[in-house]
Amino acid sequence: MSRPGLVEDKVAVVTGVGPGLGRASALALAREGAAVVLVARNVDRLSGVAEEITSSGGRALAVAGNVTKPEDCERVAAAAVETFGGIDVVVNSAFRGDAFQSVAESDLDVWRKIFEVNFFGSANMTRACIPALRAGGGGSVVMVASQSARKIRPNEAGYAASKGALITLTRSLASELAVDHIRVNAVVPGWIWGPNVQMYVDWQVQARGISSEEVVAEITSEIPLGEIPPQADIAESIVFFASGMSRVITGQTLDVNGGEYFG
């Protein structure tokens, strides 16, 4: 007899569903029994992930939307309630990367765009889903933060600052929403093996004339477990926070980085 899934019969909203962690998180939640509401701007990508889930017997709803727009977030929440009857889990995975410039050289208008997605986008979607979470007697909000906010690297200040603010928002929301039995936690990945890191490796190969194995070796030299954590493994930590296994955990950050940084 197969075991029930860790989030069996739950409804999960997942933002930032592209080729990376958002997709991996949606697939992992669906595998564990959740109906998944997929959110991103790219309709084709959403449809592809929805098809992956439904073709395996899962339930999925693709809703195109921009998390920087509160009205889009409200529309996503309404669609989740109308289609699946409520919301139990919110995974804020949508992100915008850095321009990789020093603070002195940065265009702060670019920083504002980074914050609009990474910080305000997560706040928008969470706020839109709070009424449904409350109506269902509670639930779980999972933020996707970043090791960049902990282990400071050159030319990542805008991105790092946005993710540091997101960690603070996580704790503030956890304090405010505990009375409603809504837990709010954050996973904090470092390097994530997926399309974005693959592009970085390819860029380094072209720019420096070295092998991809050498680039990966440089990265993993700082990771005690000796590998770049795959996005599917990061997704498992999101499932943990979404599930009843973390029922009495809130306001916490979980470093998922192969041991590269001990928070």
N, C-alpha and C positions, 0 to 999 in steps of 0.2 A: 504494500500500500504506500503510495507516495505521500509525503508529508505536506501539510498546508504551507503555503508561502508565508514568508515573514511579514508581508503586507497584504495578505489575502483580503480581498473585498474592500481595500482602501482606494481612495481616489487621489492621485498625485498630479500636481501641476509642475511641469519641468520647463524652465526657460533656457534659451540658448541652445536649442536642439539643432546642432549642425553635424559636422563629421567627427567632433571631438567628445569631450566629457559629457556634454548635455545628452548626446545620443547614447553613450555608454550607460549613463544613469537611467535614462528612460527604459532602455532594454533590460537593465538589471531589476528595476522596479516592476516592470511587466512580468518578467520571469518569476518574481516572487508574489505574483497574484494581484498587483494593483492595476486599476484602470488608469491610463496615463493620458493627461492632456498635454500635448506637445506645443511649445510656443517658440517661434522664431520669426524673422522677417522673410526668410527664403521659403517660399511655398513648395518648391520642388523638393528641397531637403526634408521638409516636414512630411510631405506625402510619402517619401521613400522610407522614412523611419516608421511612420504609421503602418505602412504595408509590411515592414519587417515584423512588427508586433502582431498585427491581425493575422498574418499568414501562419503564425505560430500558435494561433488560438487565443491570443491576448486581446485586450480591449484598448483602443487608442482613439483619440480625437485630435486632429491637427487644427490649430487656430493660429493663423498668421497675425502677428502683432509686434509692436515695438515697445519694449519695457520702459522706454523714456517717456512714453505717453500714458498718463494715468487713465485716460479713457479707454485705451487698448487693454490695459490691465483689468479694468472693470468688465470689459467685454469678455475677456478670457474667463474670469471668475464666474460670470453669469452663464457662459457656455458650459463650464464644468458642472455647475449645479443643475442646469436644465438637462444635460445629457446623462450624467451619472448620479445625480441626486445629492451632491455635496462635495466638500473638499476636506481631505484628511492630512495631506502632505503638500508642502510647497518647497521646491528645490530651485534656488536662485543661482543658475549656472551661466546666465548671459554675461558676457564680459567684453571689454574693449582693451586692447593692449597699449603699451606705451609707445611714444615717438622716439624713445631712446636718445634723449638729449640731456645735457646737464641742466641743472636748475637755472643757471645764469643764462643759458642759451634757449631755454624752452619758451614756446608760445603758450602762455597760460590759458588762452582760449582752447587749445588742444587739451589741456588738463581738465577744463570744464566738461569737454565731451567725454573724457575718460570717466569722470565722476558721474556724469549723467547716466551712464550705463551701469558701471560697477557699484556705485553707491545708491544713487537715486532710483535707478531701475529696480534694484532689489527692494528698496523701500516701497516703491510704487506697487510692485506685485504683491508684496507681503500685506500691505494695507488693504489692497483690493480683496484679498482672500480672507482677512480676519473675520468678517461677518459669517462666512460659511464655516470657518473653523470653529467659531464660537457656537454656531447653531448645531454643529455635530458633537459638541461636548468636549472639544479640544483637538489636538493634532500636533504636527511637527513641522517646523520651518527649518530648512537646512540652507545655510549660506555657503557659497564656495569662495573662500578667501584665498590667500596666497602667501607662500613663504617669503615673497618679496617684501612683505610688511615686517618680517622678523629678521631676515638675513639681508642686510642692505647691500645692494650692488650698484656700481656706477650707472648713471643714466637711466634709472628706473623710478625716479622719485615720484612722478605723477601717478603711475600705476600703483606703486607701493603705498602712497598716501591714500589712494582710494580704497585699497584693500584693508589698510589699517583702520580707516573710518568704518568700513563694513564690520570689522571685528568688534569695534565699540558699539555699533548699532545692534549687533547680535546680543551683546550683554544687556543693553538697555531694553530691547524688546523682550528678552527672557525675563527680566525683572517685572516689566509691565504686564505681560501676558500670562504669567504663571497662575494667576488667580482664575484664568479661564482654562487651565490645563493645556495650554498651548506651549510646547517646548520650542526653544530656538537655540540652535547650535551651529557651529561652523566647522567644515573640514578645511584644512590648510595644506594644500598640496605644494610640493616643490616642483621639480621637473616632472612632466607627465609625458610618457611615450605615447604619441599620437601624431596626427597630421601637422600640428604646429611645430613640434620638436623635430619631426622629420624634415620640415622645410628649413629649420635652423641648421640641422646637420648638413643638408644639401648645400646651403649657402656657404657654410664654412669650408666644405670640400672645394667648392668653386673658387672662393676668395683666397684660400690659403694653399691650395694644391696638395692637400693631404687626403688620406682615406677616411671614409665614414667611420671605420673601426677606430681610427685615432681620435676622431672628434668624440665619439661615444666614450672612449677610454678617458678622455679629459674630464668629461662630465661625471662619470662614475667614480673617478678617483676621489671625489668628495662625498660619495654615498657609501656608507659602511656596508650595506647589504649588497653592493656591487652591481646594481642594475637600475635603469631608469624605470620608476614605477609605471606600469601600463595603465591606461585610462580605465580599463575594466576593473582593476584593483582599487583605484580611487573611488569608482562607483560603488564598490562594496561597502566602503565606509559611509557613503551617503545612505545606502539601504539600512545600515545599522542605526543611524540617527532617525531614519523614517519609521523604523520598526519598534515594536514593544520591547525589544531587547534593551533599549535605552530609555525606558519609561520614566525613570527618575533622574535623568540627566538633562540639564538645561543650562544655558549660559556658558557652555564650554567650547573650546577649540581643540580639534584633534589634528595633530601634525601627521600627515601621511606622505612621507618623503624618503623612505628607505634609510632613515637615520641620519640624513644630511644635517639636520638642525634639531637640537633638543630644546623645545620651548619651555 
